[in-house]
Amino acid sequence: MYTMVVMAPVIHHLHIFASHSVTSEPLETAALLAVFGILSLIAVLSNRAADRVGIPAVLLLLVLGMLAGPQGFAGIHFQNFHFAFRLGTVALILILFEGGLTTPPAAVKAVLLPASLLATVGVALTAVIIALAGHVMGLNWPEAMLIGAVVSSTDAAAVFSVLHAGRLRIKPRLSRLLEVESCINDPMAAILTTMVIEILSHQHPAIGWLLLQVPIQLIVGGVVGAMLGLLARYILRRMPLPSTGLIPAFTLAMAILSYGSATILEGSGFLAVYATALFMDASSLPFRSGLLRVHSALAWLGQIGMFLMLGLLILPAQLAHVAGLGLGIAFVLALVARPVATAVCLLPLRFSIAETFYIGWCGLRGAVPIILATFPMMAHLPGAQRVFTIVFFVVVVNTLIPGATIRWMTRLLGFGQEEKPAPEAVLEINSARPLGGQLGSFFIEPAAAVCGAALRELEFPTGTSVMLIVRDNQLVAPRGDTVIQTGDHVYMFFQPQDKALIDLLFGRPEDSGYA
């Protein structure tokens, strides 16, 4: 009720100034921005509650956007699919770049082969199964083929949203595989969608050439991203910028440049963005912790804006007309197509049955399928609106099954890992120039070698010092008689060559960043 009271004058302005006159334009723009601000605040404040009950943030944002549409409380009429495509692209760039910055490069090497198989063979097989199922359910072949191609790939925004949720921690091997797959499977889905559209438009595409575009796009995107990432790392480490505020501006510019360059060169722009961030190797960059915070905020802003906008594109009344087909395709996708495609790709690579089932269950759909569903709309194909509505319905159901059950499935199969509690305070050193030492945070477990010892009893290498201890909600100044206790967060300054010894004494460092 309070939300409706706050939004009432805003909605009033939206209706009064709908004439688009010169004098009304500023007020209409202000009203739209106010609505977006209010919806964003609702999404942010509701995220904690949604995480507790296991509802993915994607679903919350989509529903909020849909309810703000012409048939909802705000009455916003938005059907600009070209603008939605452009804004969705920008948002995905922000999300993928942040994901690359937080992924250790070594972790990607270990999952590159299975991720590549899932991103190519898995996507194609999923598209075929969905197309066949859709035709059996009553769709004509053009609609069935379009829907199969559009929903064939997983979505990076949805995968990162769920896997990075506050209470979910999956074993690194599985989470990295799911993340990398979601970042590199867009080219295959986009090519399949384009191929189907050209066939239905009575063009005669060279199917062999289109299929050859998959490896070409992956290779070009990966190479462009790697080159720009290495260049960015060199510049940031060897040519320090005069202000720390310019560092995230520089990295954001590199992300946009990598997408544009790779796309112009017929490569995968999204893969290039991820590779650029990956090859920057954020752990070696100056101002790392501040850089990650800025890009995390940008990724969340992109995710909120994109899913709210995509929700505006759909009318609730349209969903009722395709509910049966949407439910049927969504269940086939979650229970048949994705698991079968995953098994075909992973079982030969000696993944266990449980791991294969889990990866198949975590095939989340989100923004990418909805954005791909705008392609038939922009091509003005017959039945494009129906296809878009069915795809939207499939994505919404997919956020519940399997999206809302991933946490339960993780516990059931034993693929979760215990999360260390976050410290009440964080010590950081932010510098625009690379520093000689490292600052690391260590959570003290009972098995740690230093647990129960006074600082004066410990022999540290030259140039090593305990800088701060965070104990519960207290900051403890380290002294010689200070005893390190279980549950402490200890901040150490040390030289890079002594890291192995420090890890041996204190345990695995927390991901609090290094100076």
C-alpha positions as CSV (number, residue, x, y, z in Angstrom):
1,M,0.0,0.0,0.0
2,Y,2.8,2.4,0.9
3,T,4.5,1.8,-2.5
4,M,1.3,2.6,-4.4
5,V,0.9,5.9,-2.4
6,V,4.5,6.9,-3.2
7,M,4.1,6.0,-6.9
8,A,0.7,7.6,-7.3
9,P,2.0,11.1,-8.3
10,V,4.6,9.6,-10.5
11,I,2.1,7.5,-12.4
12,H,-0.1,10.6,-12.6
13,H,2.7,12.5,-14.4
14,L,3.2,9.5,-16.8
15,H,-0.4,9.7,-18.0
16,I,-0.7,13.5,-18.1
17,F,2.5,14.0,-20.1
18,A,2.0,11.2,-22.5
19,S,1.5,13.6,-25.4
20,H,5.3,13.9,-25.9
21,S,5.2,17.7,-26.4
22,V,8.4,19.7,-26.0
23,T,7.4,21.1,-22.6
24,S,6.2,17.7,-21.3
25,E,9.3,15.8,-22.2
26,P,11.4,16.7,-19.2
27,L,8.6,15.8,-16.8
28,E,7.8,12.6,-18.5
29,T,11.5,11.6,-18.4
30,A,11.6,12.5,-14.7
31,A,8.5,10.4,-14.1
32,L,10.0,7.4,-15.9
33,L,13.3,7.7,-14.0
34,A,11.4,8.0,-10.8
35,V,9.5,4.8,-11.5
36,F,12.7,3.0,-12.4
37,G,14.3,4.3,-9.2
38,I,11.4,3.0,-7.1
39,L,11.3,-0.4,-8.9
40,S,15.1,-0.7,-8.4
41,L,14.8,0.1,-4.7
42,I,12.0,-2.5,-4.3
43,A,14.3,-5.1,-6.1
44,V,17.3,-4.2,-4.0
45,L,15.4,-4.3,-0.7
46,S,13.6,-7.5,-1.6
47,N,16.7,-9.3,-2.7
48,R,17.7,-10.5,0.8
49,A,14.2,-11.9,1.5
50,A,14.1,-13.5,-1.9
51,D,17.5,-15.1,-1.3
52,R,16.4,-16.5,2.0
53,V,13.4,-18.4,0.4
54,G,15.5,-19.4,-2.6
55,I,13.7,-17.3,-5.2
56,P,16.2,-16.1,-7.9
57,A,16.5,-12.4,-8.3
58,V,15.9,-12.8,-12.0
59,L,12.3,-13.8,-11.4
60,L,11.7,-10.9,-9.0
61,L,12.9,-8.4,-11.5
62,L,11.0,-9.9,-14.4
63,V,7.7,-9.9,-12.4
64,L,8.3,-6.3,-11.2
65,G,8.9,-5.1,-14.8
66,M,5.8,-7.0,-16.0
67,L,3.6,-5.5,-13.3
68,A,4.9,-2.0,-14.1
69,G,3.7,-2.4,-17.7
70,P,0.6,-1.1,-19.4
71,Q,-1.6,-3.7,-17.6
72,G,0.1,-3.1,-14.3
73,F,0.1,-0.4,-11.6
74,A,2.5,2.0,-13.4
75,G,0.9,1.8,-16.9
76,I,4.2,2.1,-18.7
77,H,3.9,1.2,-22.4
78,F,7.2,0.0,-23.8
79,Q,7.4,-2.2,-26.9
80,N,10.7,-1.0,-28.4
81,F,12.4,-4.2,-29.2
82,H,15.4,-2.5,-30.9
83,F,16.1,-0.4,-27.8
84,A,15.6,-3.5,-25.6
85,F,18.2,-5.4,-27.6
86,R,20.7,-2.5,-27.3
87,L,20.2,-2.0,-23.6
88,G,20.3,-5.7,-22.9
89,T,23.6,-6.0,-24.8
90,V,25.1,-3.2,-22.6
91,A,23.8,-4.9,-19.4
92,L,25.3,-8.3,-20.4
93,I,28.6,-6.6,-21.1
94,L,28.6,-5.3,-17.5
95,I,27.6,-8.7,-16.1
96,L,30.1,-10.7,-18.0
97,F,33.0,-8.4,-17.4
98,E,32.4,-8.5,-13.6
99,G,32.2,-12.3,-13.8
100,G,35.6,-12.4,-15.6
101,L,37.2,-10.2,-13.1
102,T,36.2,-12.5,-10.2
103,T,37.3,-15.7,-11.9
104,P,40.8,-17.0,-11.5
105,P,42.4,-17.7,-14.9
106,A,43.7,-21.0,-13.8
107,A,40.2,-22.2,-12.9
108,V,39.0,-21.7,-16.5
109,K,41.7,-23.9,-18.0
110,A,40.4,-26.9,-16.0
111,V,36.8,-26.6,-17.4
112,L,37.4,-25.3,-20.9
113,L,36.9,-28.6,-22.8
114,P,33.6,-29.6,-21.1
115,A,32.3,-26.0,-21.3
116,S,33.1,-25.9,-25.0
117,L,31.3,-29.1,-25.6
118,L,28.2,-27.9,-23.7
119,A,28.4,-24.6,-25.6
120,T,28.3,-26.2,-29.0
121,V,27.1,-29.8,-29.1
122,G,24.9,-29.3,-26.0
123,V,23.2,-26.2,-27.4
124,A,22.5,-27.8,-30.8
125,L,21.1,-30.9,-29.2
126,T,18.9,-28.9,-26.8
127,A,17.5,-26.9,-29.7
128,V,16.7,-30.1,-31.7
129,I,14.9,-31.7,-28.7
130,I,12.9,-28.6,-27.9
131,A,11.9,-28.1,-31.6
132,L,10.6,-31.7,-31.8
133,A,8.8,-31.4,-28.5
134,G,7.2,-28.1,-29.4
135,H,5.9,-29.5,-32.7
136,V,4.4,-32.5,-30.9
137,M,2.7,-30.1,-28.5
138,G,1.0,-28.4,-31.4
139,L,3.3,-25.7,-32.6
140,N,3.9,-25.4,-36.3
141,W,7.5,-26.1,-37.5
142,P,8.6,-22.4,-37.9
143,E,7.5,-21.6,-34.3
144,A,8.9,-24.8,-32.9
145,M,12.3,-24.3,-34.6
146,L,12.5,-20.7,-33.5
147,I,11.7,-21.5,-29.9
148,G,14.2,-24.4,-29.9
149,A,17.0,-22.2,-31.2
150,V,16.2,-19.3,-28.9
151,V,16.1,-21.2,-25.6
152,S,19.0,-23.5,-26.4
153,S,21.7,-21.7,-24.5
154,T,22.0,-20.9,-20.8
155,D,22.2,-17.3,-19.6
156,A,25.2,-15.7,-17.9
157,A,23.1,-13.2,-16.1
158,A,20.9,-15.9,-14.5
159,V,23.7,-18.2,-13.8
160,F,25.9,-15.6,-12.1
161,S,22.9,-14.3,-10.2
162,V,22.1,-17.7,-8.7
163,L,25.6,-19.0,-8.2
164,H,26.8,-15.8,-6.5
165,A,23.7,-15.6,-4.3
166,G,24.5,-14.9,-0.7
167,R,23.8,-18.3,0.8
168,L,24.9,-20.6,-2.1
169,R,28.5,-21.8,-2.4
170,I,29.1,-24.6,-4.9
171,K,32.3,-26.6,-5.3
172,P,34.6,-24.5,-7.5
173,R,34.9,-27.1,-10.3
174,L,31.2,-27.2,-10.9
175,S,30.5,-23.5,-10.5
176,R,33.4,-22.5,-12.8
177,L,32.1,-25.0,-15.5
178,L,28.6,-23.5,-15.3
179,E,29.9,-19.9,-15.4
180,V,32.3,-20.5,-18.4
181,E,29.6,-22.4,-20.3
182,S,27.1,-19.6,-19.9
183,C,29.7,-17.1,-21.1
184,I,30.6,-19.0,-24.3
185,N,27.4,-20.6,-25.5
186,D,25.7,-17.5,-26.8
187,P,27.3,-17.7,-30.3
188,M,25.8,-21.1,-31.1
189,A,22.3,-20.0,-30.0
190,A,22.6,-16.7,-31.9
191,I,23.8,-18.5,-35.1
192,L,21.0,-21.1,-34.8
193,T,18.4,-18.4,-34.3
194,T,19.8,-16.4,-37.3
195,M,19.8,-19.5,-39.5
196,V,16.2,-20.3,-38.7
197,I,15.1,-16.7,-39.3
198,E,16.8,-16.7,-42.7
199,I,15.2,-20.0,-43.7
200,L,11.8,-18.7,-42.7
201,S,12.4,-15.5,-44.5
202,H,12.7,-17.5,-47.7
203,Q,16.4,-16.8,-48.0
204,H,18.8,-19.5,-48.8
205,P,21.6,-19.4,-46.2
206,A,24.7,-21.4,-46.6
207,I,24.1,-23.7,-43.6
208,G,27.6,-25.1,-43.8
209,W,29.1,-21.6,-43.6
210,L,26.8,-20.6,-40.7
211,L,27.8,-23.6,-38.7
212,L,31.5,-22.8,-39.4
213,Q,30.8,-19.4,-37.8
214,V,30.6,-21.1,-34.3
215,P,34.3,-22.0,-34.1
216,I,35.2,-18.7,-35.9
217,Q,33.3,-16.6,-33.4
218,L,34.7,-18.4,-30.4
219,I,38.3,-18.1,-31.7
220,V,38.0,-14.5,-32.8
221,G,36.3,-13.5,-29.6
222,G,38.8,-15.3,-27.4
223,V,41.8,-13.9,-29.2
224,V,40.5,-10.3,-29.2
225,G,39.6,-10.6,-25.6
226,A,42.9,-12.1,-24.6
227,M,44.9,-9.4,-26.5
228,L,42.9,-6.5,-25.0
229,G,43.1,-8.0,-21.5
230,L,46.8,-8.4,-21.6
231,L,47.2,-4.9,-23.0
232,A,45.0,-3.5,-20.2
233,R,47.0,-5.3,-17.5
234,Y,50.3,-4.0,-19.0
235,I,49.0,-0.4,-19.0
236,L,47.6,-0.5,-15.5
237,R,50.8,-2.1,-14.1
238,R,53.4,-0.1,-16.1
239,M,51.6,3.2,-16.8
240,P,49.8,4.2,-13.6
241,L,46.8,6.5,-13.9
242,P,46.9,9.7,-12.0
243,S,43.7,8.9,-10.1
244,T,42.2,5.7,-8.7
245,G,38.8,6.9,-10.1
246,L,40.2,6.5,-13.6
247,I,41.0,2.8,-13.1
248,P,37.4,1.5,-13.3
249,A,36.7,4.0,-16.1
250,F,39.6,2.6,-18.0
251,T,38.6,-1.1,-17.5
252,L,35.0,-0.3,-18.4
253,A,36.2,1.3,-21.6
254,M,38.3,-1.8,-22.4
255,A,35.2,-4.0,-21.9
256,I,33.1,-1.9,-24.3
257,L,36.0,-1.8,-26.8
258,S,36.4,-5.6,-26.6
259,Y,32.8,-6.2,-27.4
260,G,32.7,-3.8,-30.3
261,S,36.0,-4.9,-31.8
262,A,35.2,-8.6,-31.6
263,T,31.7,-8.2,-33.1
264,I,33.0,-6.1,-36.0
265,L,35.6,-8.8,-36.7
266,E,32.8,-11.5,-36.8
267,G,33.7,-12.8,-33.4
268,S,31.7,-13.3,-30.2
269,G,31.6,-10.0,-28.5
270,F,30.3,-11.5,-25.2
271,L,33.2,-14.0,-25.1
272,A,35.6,-11.2,-25.8
273,V,34.3,-9.2,-22.8
274,Y,34.7,-12.2,-20.5
275,A,38.2,-13.0,-21.9
276,T,39.3,-9.4,-21.5
277,A,38.4,-9.4,-17.8
278,L,39.9,-12.8,-17.4
279,F,43.3,-11.9,-18.9
280,M,43.5,-8.7,-17.0
281,D,44.0,-11.0,-14.0
282,A,42.4,-8.7,-11.4
283,S,44.5,-10.3,-8.5
284,S,47.6,-8.5,-10.0
285,L,46.0,-5.1,-10.6
286,P,46.3,-2.0,-8.4
287,F,43.2,-0.8,-6.7
288,R,41.8,-4.3,-6.9
289,S,39.3,-4.2,-4.1
290,G,37.9,-0.9,-5.2
291,L,37.8,-2.0,-8.8
292,L,35.8,-5.1,-8.0
293,R,33.3,-3.1,-6.0
294,V,32.7,-0.7,-8.8
295,H,32.2,-3.4,-11.4
296,S,30.0,-5.4,-9.0
297,A,27.8,-2.4,-8.6
298,L,27.7,-1.9,-12.4
299,A,26.8,-5.5,-12.9
300,W,23.9,-5.3,-10.4
301,L,22.7,-2.1,-12.0
302,G,22.8,-3.7,-15.4
303,Q,21.0,-6.8,-14.2
304,I,18.3,-4.8,-12.5
305,G,17.7,-2.5,-15.5
306,M,17.8,-5.3,-18.1
307,F,15.3,-7.6,-16.4
308,L,13.0,-4.8,-15.4
309,M,13.0,-3.6,-19.1
310,L,12.5,-7.2,-20.4
311,G,9.5,-7.6,-18.0
312,L,8.0,-4.4,-19.5
313,L,7.9,-6.1,-23.0
314,I,5.4,-8.7,-22.0
315,L,1.7,-8.3,-21.2
316,P,0.3,-10.5,-18.4
317,A,-2.8,-11.2,-20.5
318,Q,-0.7,-12.7,-23.3
319,L,0.8,-15.2,-20.9
320,A,-2.6,-16.8,-20.2
321,H,-3.0,-17.7,-23.9
322,V,0.3,-19.7,-24.0
323,A,0.4,-21.1,-20.5
324,G,-0.1,-24.7,-21.5
325,L,2.5,-24.6,-24.3
326,G,4.9,-22.6,-22.1
327,L,4.6,-25.0,-19.2
328,G,5.1,-28.0,-21.4
329,I,8.2,-26.6,-23.2
330,A,9.6,-25.4,-19.9
331,F,9.3,-28.9,-18.3
332,V,10.8,-30.6,-21.4
333,L,13.7,-28.2,-21.3
334,A,14.4,-28.7,-17.6
335,L,13.7,-32.4,-17.3
336,V,14.6,-33.8,-20.8
337,A,16.5,-31.5,-23.2
338,R,19.1,-30.0,-20.9
339,P,19.8,-33.3,-19.0
340,V,20.1,-35.3,-22.2
341,A,22.4,-32.8,-23.9
342,T,24.6,-32.6,-20.7
343,A,24.9,-36.3,-20.5
344,V,25.9,-36.7,-24.1
345,C,28.7,-34.0,-23.6
346,L,30.0,-34.9,-20.1
347,L,29.8,-38.6,-19.5
348,P,32.6,-39.4,-22.0
349,L,34.8,-36.9,-20.0
350,R,34.5,-39.1,-16.9
351,F,32.1,-36.8,-15.0
352,S,30.2,-38.7,-12.4
353,I,26.5,-39.4,-12.9
354,A,25.7,-37.1,-9.9
355,E,27.9,-34.3,-11.4
356,T,26.4,-34.7,-14.8
357,F,22.8,-34.6,-13.4
358,Y,23.6,-31.5,-11.3
359,I,25.1,-29.6,-14.2
360,G,22.1,-30.6,-16.3
361,W,19.8,-29.3,-13.6
362,C,21.5,-25.9,-13.4
363,G,20.9,-25.0,-17.0
364,L,19.3,-21.6,-16.3
365,R,17.7,-19.3,-18.9
366,G,17.3,-15.6,-18.5
367,A,18.1,-12.5,-20.5
368,V,19.8,-14.1,-23.5
369,P,16.8,-16.2,-24.7
370,I,14.5,-13.2,-24.2
371,I,16.9,-10.9,-26.2
372,L,17.2,-13.6,-28.9
373,A,13.4,-13.8,-29.0
374,T,13.4,-10.1,-30.1
375,F,15.2,-11.1,-33.4
376,P,12.0,-12.6,-35.0
377,M,10.1,-9.5,-33.8
378,M,12.6,-7.2,-35.5
379,A,12.5,-9.4,-38.6
380,H,8.6,-9.1,-38.6
381,L,8.1,-12.9,-38.9
382,P,4.6,-14.3,-38.7
383,G,3.9,-15.5,-35.2
384,A,6.9,-13.7,-33.7
385,Q,4.8,-12.2,-30.9
386,R,3.6,-15.6,-29.9
387,V,7.1,-17.0,-29.9
388,F,8.3,-14.1,-27.8
389,T,5.5,-14.7,-25.2
390,I,6.2,-18.4,-25.0
391,V,9.9,-17.8,-24.6
392,F,9.2,-15.3,-21.8
393,F,6.9,-17.8,-20.1
394,V,9.6,-20.5,-20.4
395,V,12.2,-18.3,-18.8
396,V,9.8,-17.4,-15.9
397,V,9.1,-21.1,-15.2
398,N,12.8,-21.9,-15.6
399,T,13.6,-19.5,-12.8
400,L,11.4,-21.7,-10.5
401,I,12.3,-25.1,-11.9
402,P,15.2,-25.5,-11.7
403,G,16.2,-22.0,-10.5
404,A,14.6,-22.0,-7.1
405,T,15.5,-25.6,-6.4
406,I,19.3,-25.3,-7.0
407,R,20.1,-24.7,-3.4
408,W,18.1,-27.7,-2.3
409,M,19.7,-29.8,-5.0
410,T,23.2,-28.7,-4.0
411,R,22.7,-29.8,-0.5
412,L,21.0,-33.1,-1.6
413,L,24.0,-34.1,-3.8
414,G,26.6,-32.8,-1.4
415,F,28.1,-30.3,-3.9
416,G,28.0,-27.3,-1.5
417,Q,30.9,-26.1,0.5
418,E,31.0,-24.4,3.9
419,E,31.2,-20.7,3.6
420,K,33.5,-18.8,5.9
421,P,31.8,-16.0,7.8
422,A,32.5,-12.5,6.5
423,P,34.4,-10.2,8.8
424,E,32.6,-7.3,10.5
425,A,35.3,-5.0,9.1
426,V,37.6,-5.1,6.2
427,L,41.1,-3.7,6.0
428,E,42.2,-2.6,2.5
429,I,45.0,-0.6,0.9
430,N,44.0,1.1,-2.3
431,S,46.7,2.4,-4.5
432,A,46.8,3.5,-8.2
433,R,50.3,2.0,-8.4
434,P,51.3,-1.6,-7.8
435,L,52.9,-2.1,-4.4
436,G,55.7,-4.5,-3.5
437,G,54.0,-6.4,-0.7
438,Q,50.7,-8.2,-0.3
439,L,47.9,-7.7,2.2
440,G,45.9,-10.9,2.9
441,S,43.1,-11.8,5.2
442,F,42.9,-15.2,6.9
443,F,40.0,-16.8,8.7
444,I,41.4,-18.8,11.6
445,E,40.0,-22.3,11.9
446,P,40.7,-24.7,14.9
447,A,43.2,-26.7,12.7
448,A,45.3,-23.6,11.8
449,A,48.9,-23.8,13.0
450,V,48.7,-20.4,14.7
451,C,45.4,-21.0,16.5
452,G,45.8,-20.5,20.2
453,A,49.3,-19.0,19.9
454,A,50.4,-15.6,21.1
455,L,52.0,-13.4,18.4
456,R,55.4,-13.2,20.3
457,E,55.6,-17.0,20.0
458,L,55.4,-17.0,16.3
459,E,58.4,-16.5,14.0
460,F,57.5,-14.6,10.9
461,P,59.8,-13.9,7.9
462,T,61.5,-10.5,7.6
463,G,59.0,-8.0,6.2
464,T,55.9,-9.8,7.6
465,S,53.6,-8.3,10.1
466,V,50.1,-8.9,11.6
467,M,48.3,-5.6,10.9
468,L,44.8,-6.1,12.3
469,I,42.6,-8.7,13.9
470,V,38.8,-8.5,13.5
471,R,37.2,-10.5,16.3
472,D,33.4,-10.6,16.2
473,N,32.5,-6.9,16.0
474,Q,35.7,-5.7,17.6
475,L,38.9,-4.4,16.1
476,V,41.9,-5.9,18.0
477,A,45.3,-4.1,17.8
478,P,47.9,-6.8,17.5
479,R,50.5,-6.9,20.3
480,G,53.0,-9.4,21.4
481,D,50.7,-11.0,24.0
482,T,47.7,-11.1,21.7
483,V,46.4,-14.7,21.3
484,I,45.0,-15.7,17.9
485,Q,41.7,-17.3,18.4
486,T,39.3,-19.5,16.4
487,G,37.0,-17.3,14.3
488,D,39.5,-14.4,14.1
489,H,40.0,-12.6,10.8
490,V,43.7,-11.8,10.7
491,Y,45.1,-9.3,8.2
492,M,48.7,-10.0,7.3
493,F,51.3,-8.0,5.4
494,F,53.9,-10.1,3.7
495,Q,56.2,-10.4,0.7
496,P,55.1,-12.5,-2.3
497,Q,57.9,-15.0,-1.9
498,D,56.7,-15.8,1.7
499,K,53.1,-16.5,0.7
500,A,53.5,-20.3,0.8
501,L,54.8,-20.1,4.4
502,I,52.0,-17.7,5.5
503,D,49.4,-20.0,4.0
504,L,50.9,-22.9,5.8
505,L,50.6,-21.1,9.2
506,F,47.3,-19.4,8.7
507,G,45.4,-21.5,6.2
508,R,43.8,-20.6,2.9
509,P,43.4,-16.8,2.5
510,E,40.0,-15.2,2.3
511,D,39.0,-13.5,-0.9
512,S,39.4,-10.1,0.5
513,G,41.8,-8.9,-2.1
514,Y,45.5,-8.0,-2.1
515,A,46.9,-4.5,-2.2
